[in-house]
Amino acid sequence: MDYNTINNSMQKEIADIKSYVERYLESDIELIDKVSKYIIDAPSKKIRPILVAIIGKALNLDKDKSYKLAVIIEFIHTATLLHDDVVDLSGKRRGKETVNKVWGNEASVLVGDFLYSRSFEIMVELDDMEIMKILSRATNTIAKGEVLQLMCVDQVQTNMDEYLKVIQYKTATLFEALCECTAVLGKCDENVRTNLAMYGRNIGLAFQISDDVLDYTAESDEQIGKNIGDDLSGGKITLPFIYAFQNSSNEKKEILRNIIQNRKIEDFMILRDIILETNSIKLTQDKAKEYVELAKNNLKVVEDTEVGKLLNFLAEFALKRQK
């Protein structure tokens, strides 16, 4: 089974969610309409709404509620991307020019705000205070993760715990929230709810760690949908860099310090060479595998079921993805 198999098996649900997305994107403000559709329609794996659809289908959730939750998650995620690209000064996202490059920083921030606020309007439609609590807490945590990452920029002494806290807040929180919300909508018992939430957190951590590997192993911008070396350009300290810094000689540490603080893209190959010769890619991949195994353990509550098999594969996909 590959990702396309899952994607193909969920085509009806994906099409339905897309129609919901389009409905909630409608605005009488032309710029909002253009910008939001530009990024929502960009090529992507749509792994978050697919995850909602898979669990929702397995739990026999009311389709209207399931699809609205998928839209909420997609809008929150998209809003964070719009804001991220402004903070990171990014030029490419999902294989296209970023919104801030096409329309400017102001439009990117303000349309991101529109998507955030629209997501909360849809939460009200769900009329479930527990869902509101989970998602409002999640959006706050994501914002804290953004600030934490900003504090770590250029900080070569950033350690594993600090890095994991950043990606748990920034990336894994939304995966955790979407899985827990489906369990709430499905009126699952506490054990299933907790395990689905932890599955989401662990797959989110594995997904982000693997993404950080791709910044150093991708062969082209098209493969990852952004510019290779963006992490370096933004002074971001990710796990491959942390391992490389820990395992380098004092001389190499000084080189790494200068590279990350100068942020010159022409130094990227030097940085990648040091990361490769310190075995940092394998060490990082091994850390991602740890979280995949934790995620699979969380699935014991649904083992031997079709949804269990699909969620198990999605956990493996977090490791095997090449873009």
VENZI-V49527 format. One line per field, one symbol per residue. phi: phi as a letter, one per 40 degrees, with the letter a starting at -180 (. if undefined). psi: psi as a letter, one per 30 degrees, with the letter a starting at -180 (. if undefined). burial: + if it has 24 or more other ideal C-beta (glycine too) atoms within 12 Angstrom, else -. Layout:
phi = ???
psi = ???
burial = ???
//
This chain:
phi = .bccccdccbdcccccccccdccccdaccdcccccccdccccdacfcccccdcccccccfcdcccccccccdcccccccccccdccccfcbaafgbccdcccbhcccccccdcccdccccccdcccfbcccdcccccccccdccccccccccdgcccdbdccccccccccbcdcccccccccccccfcccccdcccccddcccccccccccccdcbbccacccbgaccgcccdcgcbbcdcdccccbbcdccccccccccccfccccdccccccccccgccccccccccdcccccccccccbcgbccccccccccccdccdba
psi = kleeeeeefgeeeeeeeeeeeeeffklgjeeeeeeeeeeefkklfheeeeeeeeeeeeghlkeeeeeeeeeeeeeeeeeeeeeefeefhlfkkhglklefeefleeeeeeeeeeeeeeefeeeeefhjeeeeeeeeeeeeeeeeeeeeeeffkfjfgkleeeeeeefeeeefeeeeeeeeeeeeeghlleeeeeeeeeeeeeeeeeeeeeefeffffkfleeefglkkgeeeeggkjleeeeeeeeglleeeeeeeeeeeffhkfffeeeeeeeeefggfeeeeeeeeeeeeeeeeefgffglgleeeeeeeeeeeefefkg.
burial = --+--++--+--++-+++-++--++------+--++-+++-+-++++++++++++++++-+---++++++++++++++++++++++++-+++++-+-++++++---++++++++++-+++-++--+-+--++-+++-++-+++-++-++--+++-+-+-+--++++++++++++++++++++++++-+---++-++++++++++++++++++++++++--+--+++++++++++++++++++++++-+---+--+++-++--+----+--++-++--+-++-+++-++++++-+++-++-++----++-++++++++++-+-+
//
